[in-house]
Amino acid sequence: VSIGLATFPHDAREMTELLDKADWALYRSKKNGRNMVCSFGAQE
């Protein structure tokens, strides 16, 4: 299972922006290997 996380309101203030950032984190976790959890804020 790969999981991408983004938090409200830290990472985004609008629902669409929050989902976009969570989606970005999900693809990052998939790129790094299976069974990973990545948070959008962890990239910084």
PQR file with spaces between the fields and no chain letter, atoms N, CA, C, O and H, PARSE charges and radii, in Angstrom:
ATOM       1  N    VAL     1       0.848   -1.176    0.000 -0.4000 1.5000
ATOM       2  CA   VAL     1       0.000    0.000    0.000 -0.0000 2.0000
ATOM       3  C    VAL     1       0.890    1.235    0.000  0.5500 1.7000
ATOM       4  O    VAL     1       1.817    1.343    0.803 -0.5500 1.4000
ATOM       5  N    SER     2       0.607    2.149   -0.891 -0.4000 1.5000
ATOM       6  CA   SER     2       1.306    3.435   -0.939 -0.0000 2.0000
ATOM       7  C    SER     2       0.331    4.522   -0.519  0.5500 1.7000
ATOM       8  O    SER     2      -0.829    4.516   -0.932 -0.5500 1.4000
ATOM       9  H    SER     2      -0.146    2.062   -1.544  0.4000 1.0000
ATOM      10  N    ILE     3       0.797    5.451    0.298 -0.4000 1.5000
ATOM      11  CA   ILE     3      -0.071    6.497    0.839 -0.0000 2.0000
ATOM      12  C    ILE     3       0.594    7.855    0.656  0.5500 1.7000
ATOM      13  O    ILE     3       1.791    8.014    0.894 -0.5500 1.4000
ATOM      14  H    ILE     3       1.739    5.456    0.634  0.4000 1.0000
ATOM      15  N    GLY     4      -0.205    8.831    0.229 -0.4000 1.5000
ATOM      16  CA   GLY     4       0.251   10.212    0.128 -0.0000 2.0000
ATOM      17  C    GLY     4      -0.569   11.087    1.055  0.5500 1.7000
ATOM      18  O    GLY     4      -1.796   10.991    1.079 -0.5500 1.4000
ATOM      19  H    GLY     4      -1.177    8.701    0.036  0.4000 1.0000
ATOM      20  N    LEU     5       0.100   11.941    1.819 -0.4000 1.5000
ATOM      21  CA   LEU     5      -0.578   12.787    2.801 -0.0000 2.0000
ATOM      22  C    LEU     5      -0.342   14.268    2.531  0.5500 1.7000
ATOM      23  O    LEU     5       0.732   14.683    2.095 -0.5500 1.4000
ATOM      24  H    LEU     5       1.096   12.019    1.799  0.4000 1.0000
ATOM      25  N    ALA     6      -1.374   15.043    2.805 -0.4000 1.5000
ATOM      26  CA   ALA     6      -1.278   16.504    2.840 -0.0000 2.0000
ATOM      27  C    ALA     6      -2.201   16.944    3.967  0.5500 1.7000
ATOM      28  O    ALA     6      -3.261   16.351    4.169 -0.5500 1.4000
ATOM      29  H    ALA     6      -2.246   14.707    3.160  0.4000 1.0000
ATOM      30  N    THR     7      -1.810   17.973    4.698 -0.4000 1.5000
ATOM      31  CA   THR     7      -2.602   18.386    5.858 -0.0000 2.0000
ATOM      32  C    THR     7      -3.252   19.750    5.646  0.5500 1.7000
ATOM      33  O    THR     7      -2.708   20.625    4.972 -0.5500 1.4000
ATOM      34  H    THR     7      -0.949   18.455    4.534  0.4000 1.0000
ATOM      35  N    PHE     8      -4.414   19.899    6.234 -0.4000 1.5000
ATOM      36  CA   PHE     8      -5.169   21.151    6.196 -0.0000 2.0000
ATOM      37  C    PHE     8      -5.053   21.804    7.554  0.5500 1.7000
ATOM      38  O    PHE     8      -5.227   21.111    8.557 -0.5500 1.4000
ATOM      39  H    PHE     8      -4.857   19.188    6.781  0.4000 1.0000
ATOM      40  N    PRO     9      -4.778   23.060    7.651 -0.5600 1.5000
ATOM      41  CA   PRO     9      -4.522   24.057    6.619  0.2800 2.0000
ATOM      42  C    PRO     9      -3.039   24.274    6.333  0.5500 1.7000
ATOM      43  O    PRO     9      -2.686   25.197    5.600 -0.5500 1.4000
ATOM      44  N    HIS    10      -2.169   23.444    6.896 -0.4000 1.5000
ATOM      45  CA   HIS    10      -0.727   23.660    6.740 -0.0000 2.0000
ATOM      46  C    HIS    10      -0.276   23.606    5.275  0.5500 1.7000
ATOM      47  O    HIS    10       0.454   24.487    4.822 -0.5500 1.4000
ATOM      48  H    HIS    10      -2.456   22.694    7.492  0.4000 1.0000
ATOM      49  N    ASP    11      -0.702   22.587    4.542 -0.4000 1.5000
ATOM      50  CA   ASP    11      -0.241   22.414    3.160 -0.0000 2.0000
ATOM      51  C    ASP    11      -1.119   23.121    2.133  0.5500 1.7000
ATOM      52  O    ASP    11      -0.648   23.467    1.049 -0.5500 1.4000
ATOM      53  H    ASP    11      -1.295   21.871    4.910  0.4000 1.0000
ATOM      54  N    ALA    12      -2.384   23.338    2.463 -0.4000 1.5000
ATOM      55  CA   ALA    12      -3.310   23.966    1.512 -0.0000 2.0000
ATOM      56  C    ALA    12      -4.521   24.509    2.250  0.5500 1.7000
ATOM      57  O    ALA    12      -4.872   24.035    3.330 -0.5500 1.4000
ATOM      58  H    ALA    12      -2.766   23.058    3.343  0.4000 1.0000
ATOM      59  N    ARG    13      -5.150   25.505    1.656 -0.4000 1.5000
ATOM      60  CA   ARG    13      -6.351   26.093    2.252 -0.0000 2.0000
ATOM      61  C    ARG    13      -7.619   25.747    1.471  0.5500 1.7000
ATOM      62  O    ARG    13      -8.726   25.932    1.977 -0.5500 1.4000
ATOM      63  H    ARG    13      -4.865   25.890    0.779  0.4000 1.0000
ATOM      64  N    GLU    14      -7.467   25.253    0.257 -0.4000 1.5000
ATOM      65  CA   GLU    14      -8.601   24.873   -0.588 -0.0000 2.0000
ATOM      66  C    GLU    14      -8.592   23.363   -0.806  0.5500 1.7000
ATOM      67  O    GLU    14      -7.530   22.744   -0.868 -0.5500 1.4000
ATOM      68  H    GLU    14      -6.567   25.104   -0.154  0.4000 1.0000
ATOM      69  N    MET    15      -9.782   22.775   -0.924 -0.4000 1.5000
ATOM      70  CA   MET    15      -9.898   21.326   -1.079 -0.0000 2.0000
ATOM      71  C    MET    15      -9.167   20.816   -2.317  0.5500 1.7000
ATOM      72  O    MET    15      -8.470   19.805   -2.242 -0.5500 1.4000
ATOM      73  H    MET    15     -10.645   23.278   -0.874  0.4000 1.0000
ATOM      74  N    THR    16      -9.312   21.492   -3.448 -0.4000 1.5000
ATOM      75  CA   THR    16      -8.662   21.017   -4.668 -0.0000 2.0000
ATOM      76  C    THR    16      -7.140   21.066   -4.546  0.5500 1.7000
ATOM      77  O    THR    16      -6.447   20.164   -5.018 -0.5500 1.4000
ATOM      78  H    THR    16      -9.878   22.314   -3.509  0.4000 1.0000
ATOM      79  N    GLU    17      -6.632   22.101   -3.923 -0.4000 1.5000
ATOM      80  CA   GLU    17      -5.188   22.213   -3.716 -0.0000 2.0000
ATOM      81  C    GLU    17      -4.700   21.121   -2.766  0.5500 1.7000
ATOM      82  O    GLU    17      -3.633   20.543   -2.975 -0.5500 1.4000
ATOM      83  H    GLU    17      -7.196   22.833   -3.540  0.4000 1.0000
ATOM      84  N    LEU    18      -5.472   20.841   -1.733 -0.4000 1.5000
ATOM      85  CA   LEU    18      -5.120   19.794   -0.776 -0.0000 2.0000
ATOM      86  C    LEU    18      -5.066   18.433   -1.467  0.5500 1.7000
ATOM      87  O    LEU    18      -4.134   17.660   -1.246 -0.5500 1.4000
ATOM      88  H    LEU    18      -6.338   21.311   -1.562  0.4000 1.0000
ATOM      89  N    LEU    19      -6.062   18.140   -2.300 -0.4000 1.5000
ATOM      90  CA   LEU    19      -6.080   16.869   -3.031 -0.0000 2.0000
ATOM      91  C    LEU    19      -4.925   16.775   -4.015  0.5500 1.7000
ATOM      92  O    LEU    19      -4.332   15.706   -4.161 -0.5500 1.4000
ATOM      93  H    LEU    19      -6.819   18.768   -2.480  0.4000 1.0000
ATOM      94  N    ASP    20      -4.593   17.863   -4.693 -0.4000 1.5000
ATOM      95  CA   ASP    20      -3.458   17.864   -5.624 -0.0000 2.0000
ATOM      96  C    ASP    20      -2.152   17.553   -4.902  0.5500 1.7000
ATOM      97  O    ASP    20      -1.321   16.797   -5.406 -0.5500 1.4000
ATOM      98  H    ASP    20      -5.075   18.731   -4.575  0.4000 1.0000
ATOM      99  N    LYS    21      -1.976   18.131   -3.737 -0.4000 1.5000
ATOM     100  CA   LYS    21      -0.738   17.903   -2.984 -0.0000 2.0000
ATOM     101  C    LYS    21      -0.685   16.495   -2.401  0.5500 1.7000
ATOM     102  O    LYS    21       0.385   15.889   -2.345 -0.5500 1.4000
ATOM     103  H    LYS    21      -2.651   18.745   -3.328  0.4000 1.0000
ATOM     104  N    ALA    22      -1.824   15.971   -1.970 -0.4000 1.5000
ATOM     105  CA   ALA    22      -1.874   14.586   -1.489 -0.0000 2.0000
ATOM     106  C    ALA    22      -1.591   13.625   -2.641  0.5500 1.7000
ATOM     107  O    ALA    22      -0.912   12.615   -2.457 -0.5500 1.4000
ATOM     108  H    ALA    22      -2.693   16.463   -2.016  0.4000 1.0000
ATOM     109  N    ASP    23      -2.108   13.934   -3.821 -0.4000 1.5000
ATOM     110  CA   ASP    23      -1.857   13.114   -5.006 -0.0000 2.0000
ATOM     111  C    ASP    23      -0.378   13.138   -5.368  0.5500 1.7000
ATOM     112  O    ASP    23       0.198   12.106   -5.711 -0.5500 1.4000
ATOM     113  H    ASP    23      -2.660   14.754   -3.971  0.4000 1.0000
ATOM     114  N    TRP    24       0.237   14.319   -5.290 -0.4000 1.5000
ATOM     115  CA   TRP    24       1.674   14.439   -5.558 -0.0000 2.0000
ATOM     116  C    TRP    24       2.468   13.558   -4.588  0.5500 1.7000
ATOM     117  O    TRP    24       3.396   12.857   -4.990 -0.5500 1.4000
ATOM     118  H    TRP    24      -0.231   15.157   -5.011  0.4000 1.0000
ATOM     119  N    ALA    25       2.090   13.606   -3.309 -0.4000 1.5000
ATOM     120  CA   ALA    25       2.777   12.796   -2.299 -0.0000 2.0000
ATOM     121  C    ALA    25       2.566   11.309   -2.558  0.5500 1.7000
ATOM     122  O    ALA    25       3.472   10.508   -2.325 -0.5500 1.4000
ATOM     123  H    ALA    25       1.336   14.176   -2.983  0.4000 1.0000
ATOM     124  N    LEU    26       1.381   10.931   -3.037 -0.4000 1.5000
ATOM     125  CA   LEU    26       1.112    9.527   -3.359 -0.0000 2.0000
ATOM     126  C    LEU    26       2.040    9.051   -4.469  0.5500 1.7000
ATOM     127  O    LEU    26       2.644    7.984   -4.351 -0.5500 1.4000
ATOM     128  H    LEU    26       0.646   11.582   -3.227  0.4000 1.0000
ATOM     129  N    TYR    27       2.161    9.816   -5.534 -0.4000 1.5000
ATOM     130  CA   TYR    27       3.046    9.413   -6.625 -0.0000 2.0000
ATOM     131  C    TYR    27       4.507    9.406   -6.193  0.5500 1.7000
ATOM     132  O    TYR    27       5.296    8.600   -6.686 -0.5500 1.4000
ATOM     133  H    TYR    27       1.671   10.682   -5.630  0.4000 1.0000
ATOM     134  N    ARG    28       4.864   10.278   -5.295 -0.4000 1.5000
ATOM     135  CA   ARG    28       6.227   10.263   -4.742 -0.0000 2.0000
ATOM     136  C    ARG    28       6.469    8.971   -3.957  0.5500 1.7000
ATOM     137  O    ARG    28       7.539    8.372   -4.063 -0.5500 1.4000
ATOM     138  H    ARG    28       4.223   10.933   -4.894  0.4000 1.0000
ATOM     139  N    SER    29       5.485    8.546   -3.178 -0.4000 1.5000
ATOM     140  CA   SER    29       5.644    7.310   -2.409 -0.0000 2.0000
ATOM     141  C    SER    29       5.730    6.111   -3.344  0.5500 1.7000
ATOM     142  O    SER    29       6.491    5.180   -3.080 -0.5500 1.4000
ATOM     143  H    SER    29       4.616    9.033   -3.092  0.4000 1.0000
ATOM     144  N    LYS    30       4.962    6.117   -4.435 -0.4000 1.5000
ATOM     145  CA   LYS    30       5.035    5.020   -5.406 -0.0000 2.0000
ATOM     146  C    LYS    30       6.396    5.003   -6.096  0.5500 1.7000
ATOM     147  O    LYS    30       6.949    3.932   -6.347 -0.5500 1.4000
ATOM     148  H    LYS    30       4.344    6.873   -4.650  0.4000 1.0000
ATOM     149  N    LYS    31       6.933    6.165   -6.400 -0.4000 1.5000
ATOM     150  CA   LYS    31       8.242    6.262   -7.055 -0.0000 2.0000
ATOM     151  C    LYS    31       9.348    5.731   -6.144  0.5500 1.7000
ATOM     152  O    LYS    31      10.308    5.124   -6.619 -0.5500 1.4000
ATOM     153  H    LYS    31       6.484    7.035   -6.197  0.4000 1.0000
ATOM     154  N    ASN    32       9.213    5.959   -4.840 -0.4000 1.5000
ATOM     155  CA   ASN    32      10.230    5.534   -3.880 -0.0000 2.0000
ATOM     156  C    ASN    32      10.150    4.057   -3.527  0.5500 1.7000
ATOM     157  O    ASN    32      11.026    3.542   -2.832 -0.5500 1.4000
ATOM     158  H    ASN    32       8.433    6.452   -4.454  0.4000 1.0000
ATOM     159  N    GLY    33       9.129    3.375   -3.987 -0.4000 1.5000
ATOM     160  CA   GLY    33       8.983    1.952   -3.707 -0.0000 2.0000
ATOM     161  C    GLY    33       7.627    1.658   -3.109  0.5500 1.7000
ATOM     162  O    GLY    33       6.926    2.557   -2.644 -0.5500 1.4000
ATOM     163  H    GLY    33       8.417    3.793   -4.552  0.4000 1.0000
ATOM     164  N    ARG    34       7.273    0.409   -3.126 -0.4000 1.5000
ATOM     165  CA   ARG    34       5.970    0.016   -2.594 -0.0000 2.0000
ATOM     166  C    ARG    34       5.964    0.064   -1.072  0.5500 1.7000
ATOM     167  O    ARG    34       7.008    0.079   -0.420 -0.5500 1.4000
ATOM     168  H    ARG    34       7.842   -0.321   -3.504  0.4000 1.0000
ATOM     169  N    ASN    35       4.737    0.086   -0.529 -0.4000 1.5000
ATOM     170  CA   ASN    35       4.538    0.094    0.927 -0.0000 2.0000
ATOM     171  C    ASN    35       5.220    1.284    1.600  0.5500 1.7000
ATOM     172  O    ASN    35       5.876    1.148    2.633 -0.5500 1.4000
ATOM     173  H    ASN    35       3.889    0.074   -1.059  0.4000 1.0000
ATOM     174  N    MET    36       5.046    2.450    0.985 -0.4000 1.5000
ATOM     175  CA   MET    36       5.637    3.678    1.520 -0.0000 2.0000
ATOM     176  C    MET    36       4.538    4.669    1.874  0.5500 1.7000
ATOM     177  O    MET    36       3.443    4.630    1.313 -0.5500 1.4000
ATOM     178  H    MET    36       4.514    2.561    0.146  0.4000 1.0000
ATOM     179  N    VAL    37       4.846    5.558    2.814 -0.4000 1.5000
ATOM     180  CA   VAL    37       3.977    6.680    3.156 -0.0000 2.0000
ATOM     181  C    VAL    37       4.805    7.945    2.985  0.5500 1.7000
ATOM     182  O    VAL    37       5.883    8.064    3.566 -0.5500 1.4000
ATOM     183  H    VAL    37       5.735    5.589    3.270  0.4000 1.0000
ATOM     184  N    CYS    38       4.306    8.895    2.189 -0.4000 1.5000
ATOM     185  CA   CYS    38       4.990   10.172    1.994 -0.0000 2.0000
ATOM     186  C    CYS    38       4.035   11.307    2.320  0.5500 1.7000
ATOM     187  O    CYS    38       2.846   11.249    2.005 -0.5500 1.4000
ATOM     188  H    CYS    38       3.429    8.798    1.717  0.4000 1.0000
ATOM     189  N    SER    39       4.568   12.326    2.948 -0.4000 1.5000
ATOM     190  CA   SER    39       3.802   13.518    3.277 -0.0000 2.0000
ATOM     191  C    SER    39       4.274   14.661    2.393  0.5500 1.7000
ATOM     192  O    SER    39       5.472   14.800    2.145 -0.5500 1.4000
ATOM     193  H    SER    39       5.534   12.373    3.204  0.4000 1.0000
ATOM     194  N    PHE    40       3.348   15.476    1.919 -0.4000 1.5000
ATOM     195  CA   PHE    40       3.720   16.602    1.059 -0.0000 2.0000
ATOM     196  C    PHE    40       4.710   17.519    1.764  0.5500 1.7000
ATOM     197  O    PHE    40       5.692   17.937    1.149 -0.5500 1.4000
ATOM     198  H    PHE    40       2.375   15.362    2.120  0.4000 1.0000
ATOM     199  N    GLY    41       4.489   17.840    3.013 -0.4000 1.5000
ATOM     200  CA   GLY    41       5.354   18.739    3.756 -0.0000 2.0000
ATOM     201  C    GLY    41       6.749   18.193    4.004  0.5500 1.7000
ATOM     202  O    GLY    41       7.667   18.963    4.285 -0.5500 1.4000
ATOM     203  H    GLY    41       3.692   17.501    3.513  0.4000 1.0000
ATOM     204  N    ALA    42       6.928   16.881    3.908 -0.4000 1.5000
ATOM     205  CA   ALA    42       8.227   16.260    4.171 -0.0000 2.0000
ATOM     206  C    ALA    42       9.245   16.560    3.081  0.5500 1.7000
ATOM     207  O    ALA    42      10.441   16.345    3.282 -0.5500 1.4000
ATOM     208  H    ALA    42       6.182   16.256    3.680  0.4000 1.0000
ATOM     209  N    GLN    43       8.797   17.052    1.932 -0.4000 1.5000
ATOM     210  CA   GLN    43       9.714   17.338    0.826 -0.0000 2.0000
ATOM     211  C    GLN    43      10.569   18.560    1.089  0.5500 1.7000
ATOM     212  O    GLN    43      11.659   18.687    0.531 -0.5500 1.4000
ATOM     213  H    GLN    43       7.826   17.227    1.769  0.4000 1.0000
ATOM     214  N    GLU    44      10.092   19.456    1.927 -0.4000 1.5000
ATOM     215  CA   GLU    44      10.757   20.737    2.146 -0.0000 2.0000
ATOM     216  C    GLU    44      11.983   20.616    3.009  0.5500 1.7000
ATOM     217  O    GLU    44      12.649   21.615    3.280 -0.5500 1.4000
ATOM     218  H    GLU    44       9.207   19.353    2.380  0.4000 1.0000
